């Protein structure tokens, strides 16, 4: 069973602290640390771990213990919204694990974090206890600074733990979701309005594809604009369909696609699916990918 | 170090014999048997193995021993040309292994087969000892029935072993090559001449791409025609370029592509490359594929 876990930690500026957190996680038996990405202006780091449920539970408990000792949100100022020292902990099914396995793991880890560290825990996305807690943005609105007031309302009683914030570490949001693909399409124009209109056309919130979040941004240093997206379920809203739609909408404004980019990791299946679409592959199975065969035969 | 080995055995009709050969290979420690495909009309089976050099050497010696005991080419009639009981043994670099590693392995295994079974061995493709032995078709021309006469000429002295055929097992051709992709494009027409002309346009032998072998064939039962190809180096002649060229050449005759198909296994990199081409991916690295990261972190 292989599950991915991508804890977001509110520390992106002290390299030695980030390295110590990464080392602590790497030392947990059965855990593979695939990536660490830090952003100083966001003051945030994203760790990518893989392992089975038991190993990831140990890793998250270790990480939160170290992060609470090292991070004080009362002193933390960054561009990225955050609620906690360890801000978000999503579990993602990769291989031999179902979404139900990840939901169960999120609940188990959430309960353990609350018990061990007296930390309020919210469950989100597939692990959410009620519909209004599915979206991370709704839980995080008001941020650390507004958390005490927010928690005073019974509507925001945590799923586990005390009904007040941890003094220095705030709260943690734990959940289960599909792999998320950070995908951007750069347009050969400096017209920001074009990027914004295309983003509005393709994102779920304004009538577009079910599993797309999108915004138009300007890449001022390059003199071009970007449709910046999160694809939250590449099986149901595939990357190639999103790309083709962006391309077609851009043509409406006389604009062509310059390039696209994937930020961070992408599941092989998303790219194999795109190859299959464009090559018009029939009777093709993921079992025909040599590397998949190799892993199955292990 | 991971090498693929794809022995072609001259037995495609007796399921129990094929299963016994597969079982013998599967029992070799360190070897993974990824696939067994048999074709009764060809009277031939293709095994796909993976492992390190030492494990594959043991597996090939085991397979040849069992095949010599089970197969008599004097009684063998099939559609596919063949020279030996085990006809061809290519080694293919997959991960952490170079082509030079595979050439060295081919020579070592070839020498061992000649010594142990008194079997003539020819080296081909990247392992060939001279240019006129690079192509398997040239070595195999005349087949088992013509082998004794062919070997009487010094030009066809084997690279290892006796200068006469093994009485029942003929000879074996051992070599090293890039992964081969069996790739077909089906056209929405029954005009065989169109498929033949496109095949001629794209194959190396008549002026096309360097690493493409192609022929036009009729799929009579479906009423369509096919450009049937082997892509012998997908890094240098990528699948998407071949597909786009076939599509463009077909348009010249007013014909559209119905679908394409990959027969058997394909390296992930070939499909990721196609996704990158069509999605216009910039700054993308194979390290961003989650499964690659996982294997590296093991």
Boltz contact constraints between the chains, C-beta under 6 A:
constraints:
  - contact:
      token1: [A, 32]
      token2: [B, 297]
      max_distance: 6.0
  - contact:
      token1: [A, 34]
      token2: [B, 293]
      max_distance: 6.0
  - contact:
      token1: [A, 34]
      token2: [B, 297]
      max_distance: 6.0
  - contact:
      token1: [A, 50]
      token2: [B, 294]
      max_distance: 6.0
  - contact:
      token1: [A, 243]
      token2: [B, 279]
      max_distance: 6.0
  - contact:
      token1: [A, 259]
      token2: [B, 280]
      max_distance: 6.0
  - contact:
      token1: [A, 259]
      token2: [B, 282]
      max_distance: 6.0
  - contact:
      token1: [A, 260]
      token2: [B, 279]
      max_distance: 6.0
  - contact:
      token1: [A, 260]
      token2: [B, 280]
      max_distance: 6.0
  - contact:
      token1: [A, 260]
      token2: [B, 281]
      max_distance: 6.0
  - contact:
      token1: [A, 261]
      token2: [B, 282]
      max_distance: 6.0
  - contact:
      token1: [A, 261]
      token2: [B, 283]
      max_distance: 6.0
  - contact:
      token1: [A, 262]
      token2: [B, 284]
      max_distance: 6.0
  - contact:
      token1: [A, 265]
      token2: [B, 288]
      max_distance: 6.0
  - contact:
      token1: [A, 265]
      token2: [B, 290]
      max_distance: 6.0
  - contact:
      token1: [A, 266]
      token2: [B, 288]
      max_distance: 6.0
  - contact:
      token1: [A, 267]
      token2: [B, 290]
      max_distance: 6.0
  - contact:
      token1: [A, 268]
      token2: [B, 268]
      max_distance: 6.0
  - contact:
      token1: [A, 268]
      token2: [B, 289]
      max_distance: 6.0
  - contact:
      token1: [A, 268]
      token2: [B, 291]
      max_distance: 6.0
  - contact:
      token1: [A, 271]
      token2: [B, 272]
      max_distance: 6.0
  - contact:
      token1: [A, 271]
      token2: [B, 275]
      max_distance: 6.0
  - contact:
      token1: [A, 272]
      token2: [B, 271]
      max_distance: 6.0
  - contact:
      token1: [A, 274]
      token2: [B, 275]
      max_distance: 6.0
  - contact:
      token1: [A, 274]
      token2: [B, 279]
      max_distance: 6.0
  - contact:
      token1: [A, 275]
      token2: [B, 271]
      max_distance: 6.0
  - contact:
      token1: [A, 275]
      token2: [B, 274]
      max_distance: 6.0
  - contact:
      token1: [A, 275]
      token2: [B, 275]
      max_distance: 6.0
  - contact:
      token1: [A, 278]
      token2: [B, 278]
      max_distance: 6.0
  - contact:
      token1: [A, 279]
      token2: [B, 243]
      max_distance: 6.0
  - contact:
      token1: [A, 279]
      token2: [B, 260]
      max_distance: 6.0
  - contact:
      token1: [A, 279]
      token2: [B, 274]
      max_distance: 6.0
  - contact:
      token1: [A, 280]
      token2: [B, 259]
      max_distance: 6.0
  - contact:
      token1: [A, 280]
      token2: [B, 260]
      max_distance: 6.0
  - contact:
      token1: [A, 281]
      token2: [B, 260]
      max_distance: 6.0
  - contact:
      token1: [A, 282]
      token2: [B, 259]
      max_distance: 6.0
  - contact:
      token1: [A, 282]
      token2: [B, 261]
      max_distance: 6.0
  - contact:
      token1: [A, 283]
      token2: [B, 261]
      max_distance: 6.0
  - contact:
      token1: [A, 284]
      token2: [B, 262]
      max_distance: 6.0
  - contact:
      token1: [A, 288]
      token2: [B, 265]
      max_distance: 6.0
  - contact:
      token1: [A, 288]
      token2: [B, 266]
      max_distance: 6.0
  - contact:
      token1: [A, 289]
      token2: [B, 268]
      max_distance: 6.0
  - contact:
      token1: [A, 290]
      token2: [B, 265]
      max_distance: 6.0
  - contact:
      token1: [A, 290]
      token2: [B, 267]
      max_distance: 6.0
  - contact:
      token1: [A, 291]
      token2: [B, 268]
      max_distance: 6.0
  - contact:
      token1: [A, 293]
      token2: [B, 34]
      max_distance: 6.0
  - contact:
      token1: [A, 294]
      token2: [B, 50]
      max_distance: 6.0
  - contact:
      token1: [A, 297]
      token2: [B, 32]
      max_distance: 6.0
  - contact:
      token1: [A, 297]
      token2: [B, 34]
      max_distance: 6.0
